[in-house]
Each structure stands twice: as C-alpha cells, then as structure tokens.
Amino acid sequence: MAKVKYDMELRPNPRSGRYRLISANWKMNLNHLEAIQAIQKLNFLLRPSDYSYTEISIHPPFTDLRPLQLLIDSDRMRIRLGAQNCHHEPSGAFTGEVSAPMLARLNVSYVIVGHSERRQYFNESDETVRSKVKAVFNSQMTPIICVGESLQEREQGETEAKLRTQVDTAVSFLPPEIAERCVVAYEPIWAIGGGISAKPEDAEQGAVTIRGIFQELWGSDVAGKVRIQYGGSVNPTNAANFMQLENIDGLLVGGAALDPESLARIIQA
C-alpha cells in the first residue's frame, strides 16, 4: 500500500514529529459551482506558511469531487481532496453507493468513515466502520476514523469504554505498518453542530485514551505515529487551543469550514 506523499515544504510538528492535518467536512452542502468558488477563495486566502504548517483536506459531497479534482490538479493547489464516506465493497449492486476504488481514481487522499451522523442516521455499526477502514486502505487511501461518546454516555462515565470499543473494532485487525497510518478523529457527539465545543482538557483526555489503545495493540512506536484530530464545533476562536494540545494533531471542521474566510482563519489561528 502506498504511503501519503507529503509536500517537501510541509513541516512536521517539532514536538511530536507528526504532520498536522486540518480537514473540512462540508457534509451535504455546496453544489459543484459553489464548491469551485469556495476552493478558489480559500486558496487565495491561504499563505505559503499555512501550507507548511498543516496538511489541508477538503471533503465535499460526491457530486463535487470530479470538478474539484480537475481544479486542484490544474492550478497545482496544495490541498488534498477527501471524501465523506464510501461503501465497503469495491463494486456491485448497491444502488446509490460509491466505492473506495472509485474515489481513488479521483485522487482522493482521505476518506471519513464512521462519522456519528452516519452511525446515527444510517445505522452504521462498529463492524461496518471496520469494513470501510479495510476498503479505504486497500485502495491506497487513508481513513479518518470518527469516534466519540454521546452526552448520556459522558454523564455516566462511559467515555473511555465507548472509545475503546469503537477504536478496537475499527483497527485491531490491521498490521502495525498500516495501523500507524491511521487518522482518528475524536468527535464527542454532544459537541457536534450544537455550538458547544469540548474543553481542551476533554479533547486531550480523549486523544490520550485513543493513543493508549494503539499502544496496547502495537506498542509505543505505532502509537506515536498515529494522528488524532479533534472535531466538534471548531471555530476560529477555539482552534488554536486544540492545536496546542500534546496529543491533538489536527482538526475535523464542520459548519465553520463552509465559509472560506472562516476556514482560513482556523488554519491561520
């Protein structure tokens, strides 16, 4: 399986040695014309130093992927194309679905799997997420594996147990050389879309738990290479607080990423 090729000017975090990754999940928003305008404006707003600081991936609806691929390639933008989901089978009679090999042909680098909205609205189980992780890696891409607890689970002290189940099911079958390439997004369900973000200490504790699971499975070398994002009502005001945390390597941004100016401010924060 091919590894992600980093831009020569992209610098790893000197504290961790890991490359930062800020990802924009547009969800079911922006048609292909709006998407083109948004990417062009974002590219105009970003400075060379921003691209050196972090990898940037944009995850638009499926209908936007091809025009954005052409634009990113033709203008040599230092932005990675991402997808919001995929089916676990490479092909077949699955009306309305899109496979990982199809995404790979569009130069998609990252695929979000197991987002809480997929789990809640489309009944995706931990086992379904596991099969999608396998499909994404088999197609030479990298999964962004979303995990997180509900408000009720948090109040009942079940956060660690929930994260352990989700992470272990999603990745435990991987060989260590593949496991170290995982990106895991800690997204507390109670903090998504409601304008309430987790406190930095809560995000850090979630990331410590996730990294600890990788260490138990494969040791400290693999755990030290896994990148962990925080997601949940991220905005230009709080982004820097999360990026300064020892175990947070990036952000998965939802609503605030729809506005190019807002996303640029998050990256520059």
C-alpha positions as protocol buffer text, in pm:
chain_id: "A"
residue {
  index: 1
  type: MET
  ca { x: 0 y: 0 z: 0 }
}
residue {
  index: 2
  type: ALA
  ca { x: 134 y: 340 z: -98 }
}
residue {
  index: 3
  type: LYS
  ca { x: 206 y: 593 z: 174 }
}
residue {
  index: 4
  type: VAL
  ca { x: 85 y: 951 z: 166 }
}
residue {
  index: 5
  type: LYS
  ca { x: 339 y: 1169 z: -14 }
}
residue {
  index: 6
  type: TYR
  ca { x: 392 y: 1493 z: 175 }
}
residue {
  index: 7
  type: ASP
  ca { x: 479 y: 1824 z: 17 }
}
residue {
  index: 8
  type: MET
  ca { x: 851 y: 1886 z: 59 }
}
residue {
  index: 9
  type: GLU
  ca { x: 776 y: 2217 z: 231 }
}
residue {
  index: 10
  type: LEU
  ca { x: 528 y: 2068 z: 480 }
}
residue {
  index: 11
  type: ARG
  ca { x: 689 y: 2064 z: 822 }
}
residue {
  index: 12
  type: PRO
  ca { x: 604 y: 1815 z: 1097 }
}
residue {
  index: 13
  type: ASN
  ca { x: 519 y: 1930 z: 1445 }
}
residue {
  index: 14
  type: PRO
  ca { x: 861 y: 1964 z: 1614 }
}
residue {
  index: 15
  type: ARG
  ca { x: 720 y: 1836 z: 1943 }
}
residue {
  index: 16
  type: SER
  ca { x: 568 y: 1514 z: 1809 }
}
residue {
  index: 17
  type: GLY
  ca { x: 723 y: 1457 z: 1466 }
}
residue {
  index: 18
  type: ARG
  ca { x: 372 y: 1409 z: 1327 }
}
residue {
  index: 19
  type: TYR
  ca { x: 228 y: 1604 z: 1035 }
}
residue {
  index: 20
  type: ARG
  ca { x: -73 y: 1814 z: 1128 }
}
residue {
  index: 21
  type: LEU
  ca { x: -398 y: 1765 z: 933 }
}
residue {
  index: 22
  type: ILE
  ca { x: -691 y: 2006 z: 921 }
}
residue {
  index: 23
  type: SER
  ca { x: -991 y: 1861 z: 737 }
}
residue {
  index: 24
  type: ALA
  ca { x: -1307 y: 2036 z: 620 }
}
residue {
  index: 25
  type: ASN
  ca { x: -1622 y: 1822 z: 621 }
}
residue {
  index: 26
  type: TRP
  ca { x: -1874 y: 2006 z: 407 }
}
residue {
  index: 27
  type: LYS
  ca { x: -2145 y: 1741 z: 468 }
}
residue {
  index: 28
  type: MET
  ca { x: -2445 y: 1785 z: 230 }
}
residue {
  index: 29
  type: ASN
  ca { x: -2366 y: 2143 z: 134 }
}
residue {
  index: 30
  type: LEU
  ca { x: -2234 y: 2334 z: -170 }
}
residue {
  index: 31
  type: ASN
  ca { x: -2306 y: 2227 z: -528 }
}
residue {
  index: 32
  type: HIS
  ca { x: -2015 y: 2190 z: -767 }
}
residue {
  index: 33
  type: LEU
  ca { x: -2021 y: 2555 z: -877 }
}
residue {
  index: 34
  type: GLU
  ca { x: -2027 y: 2679 z: -518 }
}
residue {
  index: 35
  type: ALA
  ca { x: -1752 y: 2430 z: -431 }
}
residue {
  index: 36
  type: ILE
  ca { x: -1525 y: 2562 z: -707 }
}
residue {
  index: 37
  type: GLN
  ca { x: -1572 y: 2919 z: -583 }
}
residue {
  index: 38
  type: ALA
  ca { x: -1506 y: 2816 z: -223 }
}
residue {
  index: 39
  type: ILE
  ca { x: -1182 y: 2634 z: -304 }
}
residue {
  index: 40
  type: GLN
  ca { x: -1055 y: 2917 z: -522 }
}
residue {
  index: 41
  type: LYS
  ca { x: -1124 y: 3171 z: -247 }
}
residue {
  index: 42
  type: LEU
  ca { x: -963 y: 2951 z: 19 }
}
residue {
  index: 43
  type: ASN
  ca { x: -651 y: 2906 z: -193 }
}
residue {
  index: 44
  type: PHE
  ca { x: -632 y: 3284 z: -240 }
}
residue {
  index: 45
  type: LEU
  ca { x: -664 y: 3349 z: 133 }
}
residue {
  index: 46
  type: LEU
  ca { x: -401 y: 3100 z: 247 }
}
residue {
  index: 47
  type: ARG
  ca { x: -34 y: 3197 z: 275 }
}
residue {
  index: 48
  type: PRO
  ca { x: 262 y: 2971 z: 185 }
}
residue {
  index: 49
  type: SER
  ca { x: 339 y: 2938 z: 556 }
}
residue {
  index: 50
  type: ASP
  ca { x: -11 y: 2797 z: 617 }
}
residue {
  index: 51
  type: TYR
  ca { x: 61 y: 2508 z: 381 }
}
residue {
  index: 52
  type: SER
  ca { x: 392 y: 2450 z: 556 }
}
residue {
  index: 53
  type: TYR
  ca { x: 220 y: 2429 z: 894 }
}
residue {
  index: 54
  type: THR
  ca { x: -50 y: 2176 z: 815 }
}
residue {
  index: 55
  type: GLU
  ca { x: -191 y: 1941 z: 557 }
}
residue {
  index: 56
  type: ILE
  ca { x: -535 y: 2055 z: 442 }
}
residue {
  index: 57
  type: SER
  ca { x: -802 y: 1819 z: 315 }
}
residue {
  index: 58
  type: ILE
  ca { x: -1142 y: 1919 z: 177 }
}
residue {
  index: 59
  type: HIS
  ca { x: -1429 y: 1668 z: 195 }
}
residue {
  index: 60
  type: PRO
  ca { x: -1712 y: 1783 z: -34 }
}
residue {
  index: 61
  type: PRO
  ca { x: -2026 y: 1595 z: -146 }
}
residue {
  index: 62
  type: PHE
  ca { x: -1964 y: 1323 z: -406 }
}
residue {
  index: 63
  type: THR
  ca { x: -2100 y: 1544 z: -688 }
}
residue {
  index: 64
  type: ASP
  ca { x: -1821 y: 1797 z: -628 }
}
residue {
  index: 65
  type: LEU
  ca { x: -1527 y: 1559 z: -636 }
}
residue {
  index: 66
  type: ARG
  ca { x: -1451 y: 1550 z: -1008 }
}
residue {
  index: 67
  type: PRO
  ca { x: -1463 y: 1928 z: -1071 }
}
residue {
  index: 68
  type: LEU
  ca { x: -1254 y: 1992 z: -758 }
}
residue {
  index: 69
  type: GLN
  ca { x: -1003 y: 1727 z: -863 }
}
residue {
  index: 70
  type: LEU
  ca { x: -959 y: 1899 z: -1200 }
}
residue {
  index: 71
  type: LEU
  ca { x: -925 y: 2241 z: -1036 }
}
residue {
  index: 72
  type: ILE
  ca { x: -676 y: 2129 z: -770 }
}
residue {
  index: 73
  type: ASP
  ca { x: -464 y: 1948 z: -1028 }
}
residue {
  index: 74
  type: SER
  ca { x: -472 y: 2219 z: -1294 }
}
residue {
  index: 75
  type: ASP
  ca { x: -394 y: 2502 z: -1050 }
}
residue {
  index: 76
  type: ARG
  ca { x: -142 y: 2290 z: -857 }
}
residue {
  index: 77
  type: MET
  ca { x: -314 y: 2368 z: -528 }
}
residue {
  index: 78
  type: ARG
  ca { x: -154 y: 2223 z: -216 }
}
residue {
  index: 79
  type: ILE
  ca { x: -492 y: 2098 z: -95 }
}
residue {
  index: 80
  type: ARG
  ca { x: -578 y: 1730 z: -62 }
}
residue {
  index: 81
  type: LEU
  ca { x: -912 y: 1602 z: -185 }
}
residue {
  index: 82
  type: GLY
  ca { x: -1115 y: 1397 z: 60 }
}
residue {
  index: 83
  type: ALA
  ca { x: -1445 y: 1210 z: 67 }
}
residue {
  index: 84
  type: GLN
  ca { x: -1710 y: 1189 z: 335 }
}
residue {
  index: 85
  type: ASN
  ca { x: -1790 y: 820 z: 305 }
}
residue {
  index: 86
  type: CYS
  ca { x: -1758 y: 509 z: 89 }
}
residue {
  index: 87
  type: HIS
  ca { x: -1908 y: 164 z: 54 }
}
residue {
  index: 88
  type: HIS
  ca { x: -1705 y: -130 z: 183 }
}
residue {
  index: 89
  type: GLU
  ca { x: -1740 y: -336 z: -135 }
}
residue {
  index: 90
  type: PRO
  ca { x: -1530 y: -248 z: -444 }
}
residue {
  index: 91
  type: SER
  ca { x: -1831 y: -286 z: -678 }
}
residue {
  index: 92
  type: GLY
  ca { x: -2171 y: -449 z: -703 }
}
residue {
  index: 93
  type: ALA
  ca { x: -2547 y: -399 z: -697 }
}
residue {
  index: 94
  type: PHE
  ca { x: -2552 y: -129 z: -432 }
}
residue {
  index: 95
  type: THR
  ca { x: -2773 y: 145 z: -576 }
}
residue {
  index: 96
  type: GLY
  ca { x: -2665 y: 494 z: -476 }
}
residue {
  index: 97
  type: GLU
  ca { x: -2333 y: 390 z: -325 }
}
residue {
  index: 98
  type: VAL
  ca { x: -1976 y: 492 z: -413 }
}
residue {
  index: 99
  type: SER
  ca { x: -1682 y: 255 z: -372 }
}
residue {
  index: 100
  type: ALA
  ca { x: -1331 y: 321 z: -246 }
}
residue {
  index: 101
  type: PRO
  ca { x: -1168 y: 233 z: -582 }
}
residue {
  index: 102
  type: MET
  ca { x: -1390 y: 494 z: -750 }
}
residue {
  index: 103
  type: LEU
  ca { x: -1268 y: 758 z: -505 }
}
residue {
  index: 104
  type: ALA
  ca { x: -906 y: 657 z: -551 }
}
residue {
  index: 105
  type: ARG
  ca { x: -937 y: 719 z: -926 }
}
residue {
  index: 106
  type: LEU
  ca { x: -1029 y: 1079 z: -843 }
}
residue {
  index: 107
  type: ASN
  ca { x: -706 y: 1128 z: -648 }
}
residue {
  index: 108
  type: VAL
  ca { x: -887 y: 1125 z: -314 }
}
residue {
  index: 109
  type: SER
  ca { x: -636 y: 1102 z: -29 }
}
residue {
  index: 110
  type: TYR
  ca { x: -856 y: 1079 z: 281 }
}
residue {
  index: 111
  type: VAL
  ca { x: -1198 y: 923 z: 343 }
}
residue {
  index: 112
  type: ILE
  ca { x: -1406 y: 994 z: 653 }
}
residue {
  index: 113
  type: VAL
  ca { x: -1552 y: 673 z: 796 }
}
residue {
  index: 114
  type: GLY
  ca { x: -1781 y: 621 z: 1093 }
}
residue {
  index: 115
  type: HIS
  ca { x: -1894 y: 981 z: 1136 }
}
residue {
  index: 116
  type: SER
  ca { x: -2154 y: 1000 z: 1411 }
}
residue {
  index: 117
  type: GLU
  ca { x: -2415 y: 1117 z: 1160 }
}
residue {
  index: 118
  type: ARG
  ca { x: -2354 y: 802 z: 955 }
}
residue {
  index: 119
  type: ARG
  ca { x: -2383 y: 591 z: 1268 }
}
residue {
  index: 120
  type: GLN
  ca { x: -2699 y: 770 z: 1385 }
}
residue {
  index: 121
  type: TYR
  ca { x: -2895 y: 830 z: 1065 }
}
residue {
  index: 122
  type: PHE
  ca { x: -2778 y: 536 z: 856 }
}
residue {
  index: 123
  type: ASN
  ca { x: -2735 y: 278 z: 1132 }
}
residue {
  index: 124
  type: GLU
  ca { x: -2367 y: 212 z: 1067 }
}
residue {
  index: 125
  type: SER
  ca { x: -2228 y: -29 z: 1323 }
}
residue {
  index: 126
  type: ASP
  ca { x: -1871 y: -59 z: 1451 }
}
residue {
  index: 127
  type: GLU
  ca { x: -1835 y: -363 z: 1226 }
}
residue {
  index: 128
  type: THR
  ca { x: -1945 y: -158 z: 924 }
}
residue {
  index: 129
  type: VAL
  ca { x: -1684 y: 104 z: 1008 }
}
residue {
  index: 130
  type: ARG
  ca { x: -1423 y: -171 z: 1032 }
}
residue {
  index: 131
  type: SER
  ca { x: -1506 y: -297 z: 682 }
}
residue {
  index: 132
  type: LYS
  ca { x: -1480 y: 56 z: 543 }
}
residue {
  index: 133
  type: VAL
  ca { x: -1141 y: 111 z: 706 }
}
residue {
  index: 134
  type: LYS
  ca { x: -1020 y: -201 z: 528 }
}
residue {
  index: 135
  type: ALA
  ca { x: -1167 y: -87 z: 195 }
}
residue {
  index: 136
  type: VAL
  ca { x: -1005 y: 257 z: 218 }
}
residue {
  index: 137
  type: PHE
  ca { x: -661 y: 117 z: 294 }
}
residue {
  index: 138
  type: ASN
  ca { x: -699 y: -144 z: 18 }
}
residue {
  index: 139
  type: SER
  ca { x: -750 y: 142 z: -229 }
}
residue {
  index: 140
  type: GLN
  ca { x: -430 y: 323 z: -123 }
}
residue {
  index: 141
  type: MET
  ca { x: -611 y: 598 z: 71 }
}
residue {
  index: 142
  type: THR
  ca { x: -617 y: 689 z: 439 }
}
residue {
  index: 143
  type: PRO
  ca { x: -928 y: 668 z: 659 }
}
residue {
  index: 144
  type: ILE
  ca { x: -1024 y: 939 z: 905 }
}
residue {
  index: 145
  type: ILE
  ca { x: -1195 y: 720 z: 1165 }
}
residue {
  index: 146
  type: CYS
  ca { x: -1453 y: 911 z: 1370 }
}
residue {
  index: 147
  type: VAL
  ca { x: -1519 y: 807 z: 1728 }
}
residue {
  index: 148
  type: GLY
  ca { x: -1693 y: 975 z: 2020 }
}
residue {
  index: 149
  type: GLU
  ca { x: -1940 y: 941 z: 2301 }
}
residue {
  index: 150
  type: SER
  ca { x: -2293 y: 1074 z: 2347 }
}
residue {
  index: 151
  type: LEU
  ca { x: -2387 y: 1315 z: 2624 }
}
residue {
  index: 152
  type: GLN
  ca { x: -2557 y: 1037 z: 2817 }
}
residue {
  index: 153
  type: GLU
  ca { x: -2250 y: 813 z: 2790 }
}
residue {
  index: 154
  type: ARG
  ca { x: -2031 y: 1100 z: 2904 }
}
residue {
  index: 155
  type: GLU
  ca { x: -2250 y: 1175 z: 3207 }
}
residue {
  index: 156
  type: GLN
  ca { x: -2247 y: 808 z: 3303 }
}
residue {
  index: 157
  type: GLY
  ca { x: -1868 y: 791 z: 3290 }
}
residue {
  index: 158
  type: GLU
  ca { x: -1864 y: 562 z: 2985 }
}
residue {
  index: 159
  type: THR
  ca { x: -1646 y: 773 z: 2755 }
}
residue {
  index: 160
  type: GLU
  ca { x: -1337 y: 554 z: 2778 }
}
residue {
  index: 161
  type: ALA
  ca { x: -1534 y: 231 z: 2730 }
}
residue {
  index: 162
  type: LYS
  ca { x: -1710 y: 375 z: 2425 }
}
residue {
  index: 163
  type: LEU
  ca { x: -1386 y: 492 z: 2265 }
}
residue {
  index: 164
  type: ARG
  ca { x: -1218 y: 161 z: 2340 }
}
residue {
  index: 165
  type: THR
  ca { x: -1494 y: -37 z: 2168 }
}
residue {
  index: 166
  type: GLN
  ca { x: -1507 y: 189 z: 1863 }
}
residue {
  index: 167
  type: VAL
  ca { x: -1132 y: 213 z: 1811 }
}
residue {
  index: 168
  type: ASP
  ca { x: -1054 y: -153 z: 1883 }
}
residue {
  index: 169
  type: THR
  ca { x: -1323 y: -277 z: 1643 }
}
residue {
  index: 170
  type: ALA
  ca { x: -1215 y: -38 z: 1367 }
}
residue {
  index: 171
  type: VAL
  ca { x: -841 y: -101 z: 1368 }
}
residue {
  index: 172
  type: SER
  ca { x: -735 y: -410 z: 1566 }
}
residue {
  index: 173
  type: PHE
  ca { x: -715 y: -628 z: 1253 }
}
residue {
  index: 174
  type: LEU
  ca { x: -454 y: -404 z: 1087 }
}
residue {
  index: 175
  type: PRO
  ca { x: -84 y: -493 z: 1068 }
}
residue {
  index: 176
  type: PRO
  ca { x: 134 y: -240 z: 1253 }
}
residue {
  index: 177
  type: GLU
  ca { x: 281 y: -83 z: 938 }
}
residue {
  index: 178
  type: ILE
  ca { x: -73 y: 8 z: 828 }
}
residue {
  index: 179
  type: ALA
  ca { x: -212 y: 92 z: 1173 }
}
residue {
  index: 180
  type: GLU
  ca { x: 45 y: 368 z: 1215 }
}
residue {
  index: 181
  type: ARG
  ca { x: -103 y: 549 z: 913 }
}
residue {
  index: 182
  type: CYS
  ca { x: -449 y: 581 z: 1070 }
}
residue {
  index: 183
  type: VAL
  ca { x: -606 y: 917 z: 1138 }
}
residue {
  index: 184
  type: VAL
  ca { x: -860 y: 909 z: 1422 }
}
residue {
  index: 185
  type: ALA
  ca { x: -1099 y: 1200 z: 1477 }
}
residue {
  index: 186
  type: TYR
  ca { x: -1224 y: 1234 z: 1833 }
}
residue {
  index: 187
  type: GLU
  ca { x: -1568 y: 1390 z: 1794 }
}
residue {
  index: 188
  type: PRO
  ca { x: -1779 y: 1397 z: 2110 }
}
residue {
  index: 189
  type: ILE
  ca { x: -2132 y: 1360 z: 1974 }
}
residue {
  index: 190
  type: TRP
  ca { x: -2264 y: 1618 z: 2218 }
}
residue {
  index: 191
  type: ALA
  ca { x: -2024 y: 1879 z: 2073 }
}
residue {
  index: 192
  type: ILE
  ca { x: -2113 y: 1834 z: 1704 }
}
residue {
  index: 193
  type: GLY
  ca { x: -2322 y: 2108 z: 1544 }
}
residue {
  index: 194
  type: GLY
  ca { x: -2459 y: 2245 z: 1868 }
}
residue {
  index: 195
  type: GLY
  ca { x: -2211 y: 2527 z: 1911 }
}
residue {
  index: 196
  type: ILE
  ca { x: -2072 y: 2369 z: 2227 }
}
residue {
  index: 197
  type: SER
  ca { x: -1714 y: 2250 z: 2192 }
}
residue {
  index: 198
  type: ALA
  ca { x: -1535 y: 2026 z: 2435 }
}
residue {
  index: 199
  type: LYS
  ca { x: -1290 y: 2188 z: 2673 }
}
residue {
  index: 200
  type: PRO
  ca { x: -927 y: 2145 z: 2568 }
}
residue {
  index: 201
  type: GLU
  ca { x: -865 y: 1912 z: 2861 }
}
residue {
  index: 202
  type: ASP
  ca { x: -1158 y: 1693 z: 2749 }
}
residue {
  index: 203
  type: ALA
  ca { x: -1020 y: 1676 z: 2395 }
}
residue {
  index: 204
  type: GLU
  ca { x: -674 y: 1592 z: 2525 }
}
residue {
  index: 205
  type: GLN
  ca { x: -808 y: 1316 z: 2751 }
}
residue {
  index: 206
  type: GLY
  ca { x: -1000 y: 1164 z: 2459 }
}
residue {
  index: 207
  type: ALA
  ca { x: -686 y: 1172 z: 2246 }
}
residue {
  index: 208
  type: VAL
  ca { x: -477 y: 1017 z: 2524 }
}
residue {
  index: 209
  type: THR
  ca { x: -730 y: 734 z: 2552 }
}
residue {
  index: 210
  type: ILE
  ca { x: -722 y: 673 z: 2176 }
}
residue {
  index: 211
  type: ARG
  ca { x: -344 y: 678 z: 2156 }
}
residue {
  index: 212
  type: GLY
  ca { x: -329 y: 445 z: 2454 }
}
residue {
  index: 213
  type: ILE
  ca { x: -541 y: 188 z: 2271 }
}
residue {
  index: 214
  type: PHE
  ca { x: -296 y: 189 z: 1979 }
}
residue {
  index: 215
  type: GLN
  ca { x: -10 y: 148 z: 2224 }
}
residue {
  index: 216
  type: GLU
  ca { x: -177 y: -154 z: 2384 }
}
residue {
  index: 217
  type: LEU
  ca { x: -231 y: -311 z: 2042 }
}
residue {
  index: 218
  type: TRP
  ca { x: 103 y: -236 z: 1873 }
}
residue {
  index: 219
  type: GLY
  ca { x: 337 y: -56 z: 2111 }
}
residue {
  index: 220
  type: SER
  ca { x: 462 y: 298 z: 2156 }
}
residue {
  index: 221
  type: ASP
  ca { x: 627 y: 329 z: 1813 }
}
residue {
  index: 222
  type: VAL
  ca { x: 297 y: 281 z: 1626 }
}
residue {
  index: 223
  type: ALA
  ca { x: 101 y: 485 z: 1881 }
}
residue {
  index: 224
  type: GLY
  ca { x: 344 y: 772 z: 1840 }
}
residue {
  index: 225
  type: LYS
  ca { x: 282 y: 791 z: 1466 }
}
residue {
  index: 226
  type: VAL
  ca { x: -100 y: 781 z: 1468 }
}
residue {
  index: 227
  type: ARG
  ca { x: -255 y: 1122 z: 1408 }
}
residue {
  index: 228
  type: ILE
  ca { x: -553 y: 1229 z: 1617 }
}
residue {
  index: 229
  type: GLN
  ca { x: -787 y: 1513 z: 1522 }
}
residue {
  index: 230
  type: TYR
  ca { x: -1044 y: 1691 z: 1735 }
}
residue {
  index: 231
  type: GLY
  ca { x: -1385 y: 1768 z: 1589 }
}
residue {
  index: 232
  type: GLY
  ca { x: -1694 y: 1930 z: 1738 }
}
residue {
  index: 233
  type: SER
  ca { x: -1796 y: 2294 z: 1694 }
}
residue {
  index: 234
  type: VAL
  ca { x: -1445 y: 2403 z: 1596 }
}
residue {
  index: 235
  type: ASN
  ca { x: -1425 y: 2771 z: 1503 }
}
residue {
  index: 236
  type: PRO
  ca { x: -1158 y: 3041 z: 1450 }
}
residue {
  index: 237
  type: THR
  ca { x: -1177 y: 3138 z: 1818 }
}
residue {
  index: 238
  type: ASN
  ca { x: -1108 y: 2798 z: 1974 }
}
residue {
  index: 239
  type: ALA
  ca { x: -898 y: 2627 z: 1703 }
}
residue {
  index: 240
  type: ALA
  ca { x: -561 y: 2733 z: 1842 }
}
residue {
  index: 241
  type: ASN
  ca { x: -648 y: 2599 z: 2187 }
}
residue {
  index: 242
  type: PHE
  ca { x: -695 y: 2250 z: 2046 }
}
residue {
  index: 243
  type: MET
  ca { x: -393 y: 2260 z: 1815 }
}
residue {
  index: 244
  type: GLN
  ca { x: -165 y: 2339 z: 2107 }
}
residue {
  index: 245
  type: LEU
  ca { x: -253 y: 2014 z: 2285 }
}
residue {
  index: 246
  type: GLU
  ca { x: 18 y: 1749 z: 2301 }
}
residue {
  index: 247
  type: ASN
  ca { x: -189 y: 1465 z: 2156 }
}
residue {
  index: 248
  type: ILE
  ca { x: -405 y: 1659 z: 1908 }
}
residue {
  index: 249
  type: ASP
  ca { x: -256 y: 1663 z: 1558 }
}
residue {
  index: 250
  type: GLY
  ca { x: -534 y: 1834 z: 1369 }
}
residue {
  index: 251
  type: LEU
  ca { x: -897 y: 1932 z: 1339 }
}
residue {
  index: 252
  type: LEU
  ca { x: -1206 y: 1797 z: 1165 }
}
residue {
  index: 253
  type: VAL
  ca { x: -1415 y: 2107 z: 1096 }
}
residue {
  index: 254
  type: GLY
  ca { x: -1784 y: 2104 z: 1006 }
}
residue {
  index: 255
  type: GLY
  ca { x: -2005 y: 2412 z: 973 }
}
residue {
  index: 256
  type: ALA
  ca { x: -1722 y: 2663 z: 1012 }
}
residue {
  index: 257
  type: ALA
  ca { x: -1548 y: 2511 z: 707 }
}
residue {
  index: 258
  type: LEU
  ca { x: -1825 y: 2611 z: 466 }
}
residue {
  index: 259
  type: ASP
  ca { x: -1705 y: 2972 z: 468 }
}
residue {
  index: 260
  type: PRO
  ca { x: -1357 y: 3000 z: 310 }
}
residue {
  index: 261
  type: GLU
  ca { x: -1270 y: 3300 z: 526 }
}
residue {
  index: 262
  type: SER
  ca { x: -1365 y: 3112 z: 842 }
}
residue {
  index: 263
  type: LEU
  ca { x: -1167 y: 2803 z: 740 }
}
residue {
  index: 264
  type: ALA
  ca { x: -864 y: 3015 z: 650 }
}
residue {
  index: 265
  type: ARG
  ca { x: -881 y: 3183 z: 992 }
}
residue {
  index: 266
  type: ILE
  ca { x: -896 y: 2841 z: 1161 }
}
residue {
  index: 267
  type: ILE
  ca { x: -586 y: 2726 z: 973 }
}
residue {
  index: 268
  type: GLN
  ca { x: -404 y: 3051 z: 1049 }
}
residue {
  index: 269
  type: ALA
  ca { x: -507 y: 3055 z: 1416 }
}
